[in-house]
């Protein structure tokens, strides 16, 4: 049996909106605003999903879970991550490692990163040590620096085993 290890990259950004919870990595972060979106707008999970799909040569989160699907209104993105994990495993892929950077001027996320890592690892079914999350500010620049929203970059490393 042979295997190939590949990487994928994902990105997501959302603007802030009043009257909504801020959810990142399945964690409710205390903040004055949440993220605008069709689902729970968990930009961390969305970027990770796109990174996994990219590594597997699949489509993107918008094609699999379109915002035109009324059933996905306010969907829990951790549950979407579980569905994508099952999808790619069904195609013979094994998720090995995830790395993400959340770029947000506010709120400070350091105390929430371990809970995010735990939630994501649980959703995928592997050890928390295989998930890394960093947070950065945008040094006051652009829409992120003005506190209008945040962005997330993610990479996924996956392995595919196959018979020659």
Protein Blocks (a to p, Z undefined) as FASTA:
>chain_A
ZZddddddddddddddehiacdeehiacddfbdcddfblopaklmmmmmmmmmmnopacf
klmmccklmklgopafklmmmmmmmmmmmnopacfbdcdddddfbdcfklmmmmmmmmmm
mmnopafklpccddddeehpajklnopaccddddddddddddZZ
